[in-house]
Amino acid sequence: MPQYLSPGVYVEYVPPASLPIAGVATSVAGFIGVVADDVTMPPQPGQFDLANEPIPYTLALAGEPILITSWEEFKTKFGDFQEGNKILAHAVYGFFFNGGTRCHVLRVAPSQEDPPVPPLNNPSDELEKFEPVDEITIVAVPGAISQAQHTAIIAHCAKMGDRVAILDGVQTEDPGNVSGIRPVGPSQQASYAAIYYPWIKVFDPVTEVPDIIPPSGHIAGIYARNDATRGVFKAPANEVVVNALDISRPISKAQQDGLNPEGINVIRSFKGTIKVWGARTMADDANADFRYISTRRYFNYLVESINDGTQFAVFEPNDLGLWQRIKRTVGDFLLNEWRSGALFGETPDKAFFVKCDADTNPPEVRELGQVVTLIGVAIVKPAEFVIFRIQQTAGE
């Protein structure tokens, strides 16, 4: 406390008891892919050796996540389009071209063993490197289609609890073979994942002809674009896949009728326009609350935002004043979410509630050093099936 030694008026700054909750980022991707040791790196502008030859950029080390904020920056770390980085380069290019702005890229080097071991058979070690990178909210391993790969990616996202997986379906499988397209079945953990099928065709600047590539990088960019233009609560579907020339195989509505209930999100061509035409996770029936990827991602966003925005409460006196501060802080945040259209209800009272009082914090709870807050939210769900019932009536 300051000392007051003489009569007068003293004006002092009083910091707020708690700061408003700021929503966390939702569209930072993490990509894992193979880049050969001998890829050709572009020259550094204005840098020459003693023989007056351009000095190329240095290839990024394997096994270290590197923040990338543009396609040009990717080229300086992993090289331009070429055979040694083709799948990863197309994925990252598609991410930025579709609206992504920030991603972490982890390079995997080809095996040096004899005979060589296929890289990323089980990406668990590489995924572990993403754990300290708290801002990652989307994980993709472009081209990973095996059961072991999908299981590892799903397990990583479920373990972290703040990110989702974008999985590539097996593009060589027939649309009628659900288990072939989706090697891992529905589960609680799989509510943290969405799978997309079929693969897409893009222009390959190396061969100068269309090439078939996995769609996960482009889909991650669509997530980011959708978050920026509409919000994370809006399903990233009925969205154009920018830079896609076509799909690897046409999918009819009848074929999608068998895929959509199984949690396989179809990419379809509508008169030449390539669109994402599905918005489901791979959740099982017991976890139907997270059937839609928008619900899962928005719930992750709420949890992470509230967690970050209420750190002020740790070690504060566990009294009525703290309970009111928590209710006000969380309530104001959810009020803004309701105003943005993320929560369903004609009024805020119908859209959410925050309860932190003597009922949630009886003496036995307080004695354990705990303060318990109960939060309820009505998250908007996508209108997946739009139905018009038209009736013919007699005129008057």
Buried (B, 14 or more C-beta within 10 A) or exposed (E): EEEEEEEEEEEEEEEEEBEEBEBBBBBBBBBBBBBBEEBEBEEEEEEEEEEEEEEBBEBBEBEEBBEBEBBEBBBBBBBBBBEBBBBBBBBBBBBBBBBBBBBBBBBBBBEEEEEEEEBBEEBBEBBEBBEEBBBBBBBBBBBBBBEBBBBBBBBBBBEBEBBBBBBBBBBEBEBEEBEEBBBBEBBEBBBBBBBBBBBBBBEBEEEEEEBBBBBBBBBBBBBBBBBBEBBBBBBBBBBBBBBBBBBBBEBEEEBBEEBBEBBBBBBBBEEEEBBBBBBBBBBBEEBEEBBBBBBBBBBBBBBBBBEEBBEBBEEBEBEEEBBEBBBBBBBBBBBBBBEEEBBBEEEBEEBBBBBBEEEBBEEEBBEEEEBBBEBEBBBBBBEEEEEEEEEEEEEE
